[in-house]
């Protein structure tokens, strides 16, 4: 037995149109503006078509497009196009050819392309909706199930006409009417069966599948995974055997892990180089105002629960924790006068970019906690250890939402797990931008 990944033929139509329309729009603009269609425009057009396909696939433009709201589809397409545009600009500057392009042509192309790509998608949806509303190509379907998953399935199908289904019956106790339902199927009264039963009714599910194996209707099973608290869940296969990943990390994907690591290296290198004079001044200030080392090193728990040494500029006297470390007492900790300044200005965090460069931390991720506190929190807070499925970060989703320092750990974990479950390169960029923006008004952000 093999479970295949079903993909609508419309997805391939979208890919083909995206691949051809993107460079075609650029060509049409150059013709209208009487700009020479030279090699540089030809290379950009071909590259843009390929990048649009890659980025659309990356952000999920082609995934489950028929069951997605129009707004969500538009948002994903804009996100993909901005990433394509950013890459093209970077390449143009790297190869020093940016001044060879018409600004008017490029800006017009930048504006028109997403509008046209969105418009043809809307027209396809409108056409399908009209066809299905008029009864053309519509498949009659019944739902066998109960509970939230059944309700969500019904609402999704009935509110999205372009899916091509019309619900003609819902049965919460199909076992009692199984013979009648099979007879109706054989009479052609419906063509599809959606089964939305909980896993606890496994024996009933087997009887239903056996009964409908004697019909020609399509049977689709909708598993009730919403009763579980999933974390970056995905469906895959091992040797043809379907496997559902319940708790997982996005870093298991080599491509995503490489992109995130590359971004960490580039950003941390740039910040270390740019901030090196300030870091030297801070180091001198610490040595002048307080006896002891420049850096303060702490044992922290990071990716996969591994211990690493986090580096900060020392802002406290060397013997401040001689009676042991205490969590939740940051406001009461003794700081030197210069140390108070660098803590309030977050300059004490700058050496953590060295941790990022070494691969022990990331720019974005859950804040790491000290090992002595992790042993305590993992017993008190459900799912606490799952925050370590990704690298610890200098900033993160919890921090920019105010959950850092002496704040509710339950809420902090909630935001950390949301970040892991919804991780993307775009999400990281968003958090970095918000960190820079909010750091001016909220000292707990960074």
Secondary structure as UniProt FT lines:
FT   HELIX           9..32
FT   TURN            33..34
FT   HELIX           39..59
FT   TURN            63..64
FT   TURN            66..67
FT   HELIX           70..94
FT   TURN            95..96
FT   HELIX           98..100
FT   HELIX           103..133
FT   TURN            134..137
FT   STRAND          139..145
FT   HELIX           147..159
FT   HELIX           161..163
FT   STRAND          165..171
FT   HELIX           174..177
FT   HELIX           178..186
FT   TURN            187..188
FT   STRAND          192..196
FT   HELIX           199..201
FT   HELIX           202..212
FT   TURN            213..214
FT   STRAND          218..221
FT   HELIX           225..227
FT   STRAND          234..238
FT   TURN            239..240
FT   STRAND          241..245
FT   HELIX           250..252
FT   HELIX           254..289
FT   STRAND          295..301
FT   HELIX           303..305
FT   STRAND          307..313
FT   TURN            318..323
FT   TURN            327..328
FT   HELIX           330..332
FT   HELIX           337..344
FT   TURN            345..346
FT   HELIX           347..349
FT   TURN            350..351
FT   HELIX           352..358
FT   STRAND          362..364
FT   STRAND          369..370
FT   HELIX           371..380
FT   TURN            382..383
FT   HELIX           384..389
FT   STRAND          393..395
FT   HELIX           397..400
FT   TURN            401..402
FT   HELIX           409..421
FT   HELIX           425..438
FT   TURN            439..441
FT   TURN            443..444
//
